[in-house]
Amino acid sequence: MSGESDKNSEVAPAADARPLGEGRARILVVDDDPRNLFAIEKVLEDLGEIVAATSGEEALKWMLRADFAVVLLDVFMPGLNGYDTAALIRGRHRSRHTPIIFLTAVSRDPGDISRGYAMGAVDYVLKPVDPLILKSKVAVFAELFAKTQEVQRQAEHERRLLEENLRVRTEKLHAEEALRRAEERQALIVRSLPLVLYAGEVGGERGSPLFISESVKAICGYSPEAFLTTPGLWSSRIHPEDRNRVLQEFAQLPETGVLASEYRWRCADDKYRFFIDQAVLVRDEEGKPKEVFGTFLDVTDRKSLELQLVHAQKMEALGRMTGGVAHDFNNMLTIVLGNLDRLRRMIDPADKAAKRVEMALHGAQRCAELTRQMLAFARRQ
């Protein structure tokens, strides 16, 4: 029966419901006599927020709305009496530990008092009650309620701080993981390219930089440590024909701010390879030269392709010229061969001039063969 009443009351808040204050202890006073309610409210008003109910039903509706430090409950009331109201309060999970003080001016029988304590009351006070005594009894529960609320607020605050801290740490870990993966991807990309990154002091020796990437080993044959610990390694292995020009370009970097230079460099296998070296000057907040950042790229294969292309273009031009010359020469040879052949048929074979004509005809035929070879070369090109 009490469970059914509790369930019904969960969905039926008080008709005269009004917002309750926060931060002060709330005290529920239940009495069907308005005079008693007024007197108790005046006695206890300094201890917290007093909520008055004139019946057990109204008290239960208030219990659904908020938590109370203590309930002062009249024993005999119309409708739900104090015992039944206390049983319903105790039967509800949220309010089962709320202190209940019974107030009565009628039932002084020890059996009624025992029944009150059996219903979960913390005290059974007989009317008329001394105001100081009542105030001191209620003050204990009001103070306990206030401290409990403060502890709960602090616990909630700490819980939120922990959740926020956990969220921030999780986001930080995710950001660090994303950064690590991005750095790994960039490192893989840099290692996969025939490209070397370096950094050094302004005016310093490029052969002993402050930093040089690991890819230099695959390109030059020397480890990064060799460049970092061996001054002059870089400049000493520049091709003699390129050295003065390249060193002068690097010396002018503080004025120009940028550099793009192509040169030949002798690698660890003593073979020269073509490099394109690009560098930029970094300045400090005052505009003074601070550091040099640069890259150099192996373009030997590209240079080889360029040379092959130039050679092919030369051969193509030579083929066009050869074809033109051979064509014109072949036209002239056709006239010479035709006339020599006609002259040979007109001269007596026994005549000495016949032998000379035959020799001239043979020479012209050899020229015609050479012309055919030149035309074949031109067609291939």
C-alpha positions in Angstrom: 0.0 0.0 0.0 2.8 2.4 0.9 4.7 1.6 -2.3 1.6 2.4 -4.4 1.1 5.7 -2.6 4.8 6.6 -3.1 4.6 5.7 -6.8 1.5 7.8 -7.3 3.0 10.7 -5.4 6.1 10.7 -7.7 4.1 12.1 -10.6 1.8 14.4 -8.6 3.8 17.4 -7.3 2.1 19.9 -5.0 -0.5 22.1 -6.6 1.0 25.1 -4.8 4.5 24.1 -5.6 7.1 26.9 -5.4 10.9 27.0 -6.0 13.0 26.1 -3.0 16.1 28.0 -2.1 19.6 26.6 -2.4 22.4 26.7 0.1 20.3 26.7 3.3 19.0 23.8 5.3 15.3 23.0 4.6 13.0 22.0 7.4 9.6 20.5 6.8 7.0 21.2 9.5 3.7 19.1 9.2 0.7 20.1 11.4 -3.0 20.5 10.7 -3.1 23.5 13.0 -2.0 26.7 11.3 -1.2 28.2 14.7 1.3 25.5 15.5 2.9 25.9 12.1 3.2 29.7 12.6 4.7 29.2 16.1 7.3 26.6 15.0 8.2 28.6 11.9 9.0 31.6 14.1 11.1 29.5 16.5 13.1 27.8 13.7 13.4 30.5 11.0 17.0 31.3 11.9 18.1 27.7 11.3 17.1 27.5 7.6 14.2 27.5 5.1 10.9 26.5 6.7 8.4 24.6 4.6 5.0 24.2 6.1 2.5 21.4 5.2 -1.0 21.0 6.7 -1.5 17.3 6.0 0.5 14.1 5.4 -0.5 14.2 1.7 1.0 17.6 1.2 4.1 16.7 3.2 4.7 13.7 0.8 4.4 16.0 -2.2 7.0 18.3 -0.7 9.3 15.3 -0.1 9.2 14.6 -3.8 10.4 18.1 -4.6 13.5 18.4 -2.4 15.6 17.0 0.4 15.0 18.1 3.9 17.4 18.3 6.9 14.6 17.2 9.3 10.8 16.6 9.3 8.7 17.8 12.3 5.6 15.6 12.0 2.4 15.9 14.1 1.1 12.5 15.1 -2.6 13.0 14.8 -3.9 14.7 11.6 -6.9 14.2 9.4 -6.3 11.8 6.5 -2.8 10.4 6.7 -1.7 10.5 10.3 1.9 11.0 11.4 2.7 7.3 11.6 1.5 6.5 8.1 3.2 9.6 6.7 6.5 8.5 8.4 6.1 5.0 7.0 5.7 6.4 3.4 8.7 8.7 3.9 10.8 5.8 5.1 9.6 3.6 2.3 10.9 5.9 -0.4 14.6 5.4 -1.3 15.5 9.0 -1.5 14.0 10.0 1.9 14.5 6.9 3.9 17.4 8.4 5.9 15.7 11.8 6.5 15.4 12.5 10.3 11.8 12.6 11.6 10.8 14.2 14.9 7.3 13.4 16.1 5.4 16.3 17.8 2.2 15.5 19.8 0.1 17.0 22.5 -2.4 14.1 22.7 -0.6 10.8 22.6 1.6 10.4 25.7 1.2 6.7 26.1 4.5 4.8 26.2 3.2 2.5 23.5 2.6 5.4 21.1 6.1 6.7 21.9 7.6 3.2 21.2 5.5 3.1 18.0 6.9 6.4 16.9 10.5 5.2 17.4 9.7 2.0 15.6 8.5 4.0 12.6 12.1 5.5 12.4 11.7 8.7 14.3 14.9 10.2 15.9 12.9 11.9 18.6 9.4 12.0 20.1 8.6 15.4 21.6 5.6 16.2 23.7 3.7 19.5 23.4 4.0 22.1 24.6 7.7 22.1 23.8 10.2 24.6 25.1 11.3 26.7 22.1 15.0 26.6 23.0 14.9 22.8 23.4 13.2 22.4 20.1 15.6 24.8 18.4 18.6 23.0 19.8 17.3 19.6 18.6 16.6 20.8 15.1 19.8 22.8 14.9 21.8 19.6 15.2 20.1 18.1 12.1 20.2 21.5 10.2 23.9 21.8 10.8 24.5 18.1 9.8 22.4 18.7 6.6 24.3 21.8 5.7 27.7 20.0 6.2 26.4 17.1 4.1 25.3 19.3 1.3 28.7 21.1 1.4 30.5 17.7 1.2 28.3 16.7 -1.7 29.0 20.0 -3.5 32.7 19.6 -2.9 32.6 16.0 -4.1 30.7 17.0 -7.2 33.1 19.8 -7.9 36.0 17.4 -7.5 34.3 15.0 -9.8 33.9 17.6 -12.4 37.5 18.7 -12.0 38.6 15.1 -12.4 36.4 14.7 -15.5 37.7 17.9 -17.0 41.3 16.9 -16.2 40.7 13.5 -17.8 39.2 15.2 -20.8 42.1 17.6 -21.2 44.7 14.8 -20.7 42.9 12.6 -23.2 42.8 15.5 -25.8 46.5 16.2 -25.1 47.3 12.5 -25.6 45.3 12.5 -28.9 47.1 15.7 -30.0 50.5 14.3 -29.1 49.7 11.0 -30.9 48.5 13.0 -34.0 51.7 15.1 -33.9 53.9 12.0 -33.6 52.2 10.4 -36.5 52.5 13.6 -38.6 56.2 13.8 -37.7 56.7 10.2 -38.6 55.0 10.7 -42.0 57.1 13.7 -42.7 60.3 11.9 -41.8 59.3 9.0 -44.1 58.6 11.5 -46.9 61.9 13.2 -46.3 63.9 9.9 -46.2 62.2 8.7 -49.4 63.3 11.8 -51.4 66.8 12.4 -52.7 66.8 15.5 -50.6 69.0 16.7 -47.7 68.0 19.2 -45.1 70.6 21.3 -43.2 70.9 24.2 -40.9 73.9 26.3 -39.9 75.1 29.6 -38.6 75.3 32.6 -40.8 78.7 32.9 -42.3 79.7 29.5 -41.0 81.2 26.6 -42.9 78.4 24.7 -44.7 80.5 21.5 -44.3 80.1 21.6 -40.5 76.4 22.5 -40.1 74.5 22.5 -36.8 72.1 20.0 -38.3 71.9 17.8 -41.3 69.3 15.1 -42.1 70.0 11.3 -42.2 69.3 11.2 -46.0 72.8 12.6 -46.7 74.3 9.2 -46.2 72.3 7.7 -49.1 73.1 10.7 -51.4 76.7 11.6 -50.6 78.0 8.4 -49.0 79.0 10.3 -45.8 77.2 10.1 -42.5 75.7 13.2 -40.9 78.4 12.9 -38.2 81.1 13.3 -40.8 79.7 16.7 -41.8 79.1 17.8 -38.2 82.6 16.9 -37.1 84.8 17.5 -40.2 85.1 21.2 -41.1 85.8 21.8 -44.7 84.4 18.5 -45.9 81.8 20.1 -48.1 83.9 22.9 -49.6 86.9 20.6 -50.3 84.9 18.2 -52.5 83.3 20.8 -54.7 84.5 20.5 -58.3 87.5 22.8 -58.8 85.7 24.5 -61.7 82.7 25.3 -59.5 84.3 25.9 -56.1 85.1 29.7 -56.3 81.7 30.5 -57.7 79.7 28.5 -55.1 81.7 29.8 -52.1 81.2 33.4 -53.3 77.4 32.8 -53.6 77.3 31.5 -50.0 79.4 34.4 -48.8 76.8 36.8 -50.3 73.9 35.0 -48.6 73.6 37.5 -45.7 73.0 40.3 -48.3 70.9 38.4 -50.8 68.8 36.4 -48.2 68.2 33.5 -50.7 70.5 31.2 -52.7 70.1 28.7 -55.5 73.3 27.2 -56.8 74.1 24.2 -59.0 77.4 22.5 -58.7 79.3 19.2 -59.0 80.3 17.5 -55.7 82.6 14.5 -55.3 80.9 11.8 -53.2 82.5 9.1 -51.1 82.9 6.8 -54.1 85.0 9.6 -55.8 82.4 10.1 -58.5 81.1 13.6 -59.2 77.3 14.2 -58.9 75.3 17.3 -59.7 73.6 19.0 -56.8 71.1 21.9 -56.6 71.7 23.8 -53.3 68.9 26.1 -52.1 69.1 28.1 -48.9 67.3 30.9 -47.1 68.4 33.3 -44.4 66.4 33.5 -41.2 66.5 36.8 -39.2 65.8 37.5 -35.6 63.2 39.9 -34.2 65.6 42.8 -34.7 66.1 41.9 -38.4 69.7 40.6 -37.9 70.8 37.4 -39.7 70.3 34.5 -37.3 70.4 31.1 -39.1 70.6 29.5 -42.5 68.2 26.8 -43.5 68.6 24.9 -46.8 68.3 21.8 -48.9 70.4 20.2 -51.6 69.0 17.8 -54.1 70.8 15.3 -56.3 69.9 16.1 -59.9 72.6 13.9 -61.6 70.0 11.8 -63.4 68.1 14.8 -64.6 71.4 16.4 -65.7 72.2 13.2 -67.7 68.8 13.3 -69.3 69.3 16.9 -70.2 72.7 16.0 -71.9 71.0 13.2 -73.7 68.3 15.5 -74.9 70.8 18.1 -76.1 72.7 15.4 -77.9 69.5 14.1 -79.5 68.7 17.6 -80.7 72.1 18.0 -82.2 71.8 14.7 -84.0 68.4 15.7 -85.2 69.7 19.0 -86.6 72.7 17.1 -88.1 70.3 14.6 -89.7 68.2 17.4 -91.3 71.3 19.1 -92.6 72.7 15.8 -93.9 69.5 14.9 -95.6 69.3 18.3 -97.4 72.9 18.1 -98.6 72.5 14.4 -99.7 69.3 15.2 -101.6 70.9 18.1 -103.5 74.1 16.1 -104.2 72.1 13.2 -105.4 70.3 15.4 -107.9 73.6 16.5 -109.3 75.0 13.0 -109.3 72.0 11.8 -111.3 73.0 14.3 -114.1 76.7 13.2 -113.9 75.9 9.5 -114.0 73.5 9.9 -116.9 75.9 11.8 -119.1 78.8 9.5 -118.3 76.8 6.4 -119.2 75.7 8.0 -122.4 79.3 9.0 -123.2 80.5 5.5 -122.5 78.2 4.1 -125.1 79.3 6.6 -127.7 83.1 5.9 -127.3 84.9 2.9 -128.9 85.8 0.5 -126.1 89.3 0.3 -127.6 89.8 4.0 -127.3 92.0 5.2 -124.4 89.2 7.7 -123.4 86.8 4.8 -122.8 88.9 3.7 -119.8 88.9 7.3 -118.4 85.1 7.4 -118.8 84.7 4.1 -117.0 86.8 5.3 -114.1 84.8 8.5 -113.8 81.6 6.5 -113.9 82.8 4.2 -111.2 83.7 7.1 -109.0 80.3 8.7 -109.5 78.6 5.5 -108.6 80.6 5.4 -105.3 79.5 8.9 -104.6 75.9 7.8 -105.3 76.3 5.0 -102.7 77.7 7.5 -100.2 74.7 9.7 -100.8 72.3 6.8 -100.2 74.1 6.2 -96.8 73.8 9.9 -95.9 70.0 9.8 -96.7 69.6 6.6 -94.6 71.4 8.4 -91.7 69.1 11.4 -92.0 66.0 9.2 -92.0 67.2 7.5 -88.7 67.7 10.8 -87.0 
